[in-house]
Amino acid sequence: MSRSKHLRILLCAAVGLLTVAGTVAATGSASAATTTGVSRTLAKVGTAVYTPGAVGSGDLADIDTEIPSFFEEEADEAAAAMTARADARAASVHRNGPHRSMSSRDAAGRPSTQATNGVIVRNPQVLTSFDGINHRDQRTAGGGNQFSLEPPDQALCVGNGKVVEAVNDAFRVRNPDGSSPTGVVSLNDFFGYPPAINRTTGVFGPLLTDPVCLFDPTTRSFFLVVLTLESTEDGDLTGVNHLDIAVASDPTGTWNIYQLDATDDGTNGSPVHPNCPCIGDYPHIGVDANGFFLTTNEYSFFGPEFNSAQIYAFSKRALARGDAQVLVTQFDTTGADRGLNGFTIWAAQSPSPFDYSREARGTEYFLSSNAAEEATGTTVNSSNSVVAWAMTNTRSLDSNRPDLTLSNTRVGVTTYSRRSSRAILPLPRTSRSVCFCV
């Protein structure tokens, strides 16, 4: 679920981001004051095994239980937006679909580029393709005790000869040729929760949403994260929510599960932030040589307030080992961008460990836009800069006293806005490639 889907500005950073951010102090404006985080201990809550269950009939349920009631307003907005997009496409000369990412061809028909080991590859070739999880796969997983959900919010990661895919709200492992060792698993079943809705009894379970995953080339491990929203048996959200982190080297085997409380109202050792309990919305993940990083947008769960983006840093080796307890360091970016709040901060990740920065005892880079209302605090939704963030001394994540520092700087770009779904942001004034899409 995302309360900010209609406001999001998506930023997709190519592998070159590591080099760009490494030189950003010279090309951007003055850096902001550094920020330190707060650490706490996180316990492993158990394990999970990729075991597909029964497949449901696919028969439609009553509309009141086919779509979660708390998604009805968002579903109405999505339907209106789809109609508007269809009308726009009918009148447009562009026939490649909406420009949701730089992976589509541009108006001149130029192919996109692909980064491998820090090198831009022109005209990449498709080696194979196959269908991912479709709506019926998702809806009939877990014996059919699922909702009809949009959008799918696909998570996809590849490594160790396996392809891992997750959507709202299902999960599957495939071989590189597209064949699947087994079937589709509901995320509720995989993480050990009751069904999203028991179609026999009508009892609701937790809602799992916004899956993300990556394969870390250093530990040779998969990391899968979902946002879990607890609910009553009648389907009312309680405000309790957490980020479930699953880690495994073999995705068809056993995964270690960790749970990070996102309420930030003091529960389970979380800090006490204003307007909370809050929700850890729109999670994104990344890795560097030492750490695993998770970012969220923190909104009041029951109110309209936005606090800021939160950044969480873990030792990726501790998670990959399945340690019984791991340390997590949390950074609150309230006011961190010259008095403005961080919003939708994306962590860098790379398919090659050779791209990691070893500067300052290990540095992880992040990127965000400051053109949304959450970032500006006003109705102005345009900007002539993006924000590059650097977390240094990530080597300390493997110690029992992480000592991290977070800083940021603005990088000048041509003025852009979130208003147009077809707008493509220009590249920053740097020597390496970074792509942005809105």
Secondary structure, DSSP 4 states (H G I P E B T S, - for coil): --TTTTT-------TTHHHHHHTHHHHSSPPPPPB--EEEEEEEEEEEE-------------HHHHS-GGGHHHHHHHHHHHHHHHHHHHT-S--S----STTS--TT-PPP-EEETTEEESS-----------HHHHHHGGGG-----S----EEEEETTEEEEEETTEEEEE-TTS--SS--EEHHHHTTPPPSB-TTT--B-PEEEEEEEEEETTTTEEEEEEEEEEE-TTS-EEEEEEEEEEEESSTTSEEEEEEEE---BSGGG--B-TT-SEEEEEEEEEE-SSEEEEEEEEEESSSS-EEEEEEEEEEHHHHHHT-SEEEEEEEE-TTTBTTBPP-S-EE---SSGGGSB-GGGSEEEEEEE--SHHHHSSS--EEEEEEEEEEE-GGGGGSSS---EEEEEEEEEEEEESS-TT--PPPPSSSS------
